């Protein structure tokens, strides 16, 4: 894992998908990042994403 390219390097990382990082960890990292971003969206935007 490397510091996030074009991102805040304190909070984001880059992951090379060359097999060095287990797939389960990649999925966990993606879900964690999605949750961080989703939580900062407005309630209206969150509802739109869920199709409500």
DRENVEXDREN-327327 format. One line per 4 residues: number of its first residue (from 0); their letters; for each residue x, y, z of N, C-alpha, C. Coordinates in nm, 3 decimals, padded with zeros to 5 digits. Example, Ala and Ser with C-alpha at 12.3 -4.5 7.8 and 13.67 -1.06 7.14 Angstrom:
DRENVEXDREN-327327
0) as) 01.319 -00.569 00.780 01.230 -00.450 00.780 01.320 -00.330 00.780 | 01.285 -00.225 00.708 01.367 -00.106 00.714 01.290 00.003 00.787
This chain:
DRENVEXDREN-327327
0) xxxx) 00.084 -00.116 00.000 00.000 00.000 00.000 00.089 00.123 00.000 | 00.043 00.224 -00.070 00.118 00.348 -00.087 00.031 00.466 -00.045 | 00.092 00.582 -00.020 00.010 00.701 00.005 -00.084 00.725 -00.113 | -00.201 00.779 -00.086 -00.300 00.801 -00.191 -00.253 00.903 -00.293
4) xxxx) -00.252 00.865 -00.417 -00.211 00.951 -00.526 -00.322 01.053 -00.550 | -00.290 01.181 -00.552 -00.385 01.291 -00.571 -00.484 01.302 -00.456 | -00.460 01.241 -00.344 -00.553 01.247 -00.232 -00.480 01.295 -00.107 | -00.555 01.318 -00.001 -00.499 01.351 00.128 -00.424 01.227 00.177
8) xxxx) -00.295 01.234 00.180 -00.214 01.116 00.211 -00.222 01.074 00.356 | -00.286 01.155 00.440 -00.305 01.116 00.579 -00.420 01.016 00.592 | -00.520 01.028 00.505 -00.641 00.947 00.519 -00.662 00.845 00.408 | -00.594 00.858 00.297 -00.620 00.772 00.182 -00.492 00.702 00.138
12) xxxx) -00.508 00.585 00.081 -00.395 00.507 00.031 -00.423 00.461 -00.111 | -00.322 00.419 -00.179 -00.333 00.354 -00.309 -00.294 00.208 -00.290 | -00.361 00.119 -00.359 -00.331 -00.023 -00.350 -00.307 -00.076 -00.490 | -00.193 -00.135 -00.512 -00.166 -00.200 -00.640 -00.233 -00.335 -00.638
16) xxxx) -00.310 -00.362 -00.742 -00.383 -00.488 -00.748 -00.298 -00.594 -00.818 | -00.182 -00.621 -00.759 -00.089 -00.718 -00.816 -00.086 -00.848 -00.737 | -00.179 -00.861 -00.642 -00.186 -00.982 -00.563 -00.113 -00.975 -00.430 | -00.039 -00.866 -00.407 00.037 -00.853 -00.282 -00.055 -00.830 -00.162
20) xxxx) -00.170 -00.766 -00.186 -00.267 -00.742 -00.080 -00.382 -00.840 -00.101 | -00.417 -00.917 00.001 -00.525 -01.016 -00.014 -00.657 -00.950 -00.057 | -00.734 -01.021 -00.138 -00.859 -00.968 -00.190 -00.953 -00.924 -00.078 | -00.957 -00.999 00.032 -01.045 -00.964 00.143 -01.009 -00.826 00.200
24) xxxx) -00.880 -00.796 00.205 -00.834 -00.666 00.255 -00.872 -00.555 00.157 | -00.859 -00.581 00.028 -00.898 -00.482 -00.073 -01.047 -00.451 -00.060 | -01.129 -00.552 -00.045 -01.274 -00.532 -00.029 -01.302 -00.453 00.097 | -01.235 -00.487 00.206 -01.255 -00.415 00.333 -01.217 -00.268 00.318
28) xxxx) -01.106 -00.241 00.253 -01.062 -00.104 00.232 -01.161 -00.026 00.146 | -01.213 -00.089 00.042 -01.312 -00.023 -00.045 -01.439 00.009 00.031 | -01.487 -00.086 00.109 -01.610 -00.063 00.186 -01.589 00.048 00.289 | -01.473 00.050 00.351 -01.443 00.153 00.450 -01.440 00.291 00.385
32) xxxx) -01.376 00.303 00.271 -01.370 00.430 00.199 -01.508 00.476 00.155 | -01.588 00.383 00.105 -01.724 00.416 00.061 -01.805 00.467 00.179 | -01.794 00.401 00.293 -01.870 00.441 00.412 -01.829 00.581 00.458 | -01.701 00.613 00.452 -01.655 00.746 00.491 -01.716 00.855 00.403
36) xxxx) -01.717 00.831 00.274 -01.772 00.929 00.180 -01.923 00.937 00.192 | -01.989 00.823 00.199 -02.136 00.818 00.207 -02.185 00.893 00.330 | -02.116 00.880 00.442 -02.158 00.945 00.566 -02.154 01.097 00.555 | -02.074 01.150 00.465 -02.062 01.295 00.450 -02.162 01.353 00.351
40) xxxx) -02.235 01.266 00.281 -02.336 01.313 00.187 -02.458 01.364 00.263 | -02.534 01.450 00.197 -02.658 01.496 00.258 -02.756 01.379 00.265 | -02.853 01.390 00.355 -02.955 01.285 00.367 -03.029 01.268 00.236 | -03.055 01.378 00.166 -03.124 01.372 00.037 -03.042 01.290 -00.063
44) xxxx) -02.913 01.316 -00.068 -02.827 01.243 -00.161 -02.820 01.095 -00.124 | -02.813 01.065 00.005 -02.810 00.926 00.049 -02.938 00.853 00.006 | -03.053 00.920 00.018 -03.180 00.860 -00.022 -03.183 00.836 -00.172 | -03.127 00.930 -00.250 -03.122 00.914 -00.396 -03.039 00.792 -00.434
48) xxxx) -02.931 00.770 -00.365 -02.845 00.656 -00.394 -02.919 00.526 -00.366 | -02.998 00.523 -00.258 -03.074 00.403 -00.222 -03.205 00.392 -00.300 | -03.235 00.494 -00.382 -03.355 00.487 -00.465 -03.484 00.511 -00.385 | -03.475 00.584 -00.279 -03.593 00.611 -00.196 -03.662 00.737 -00.242
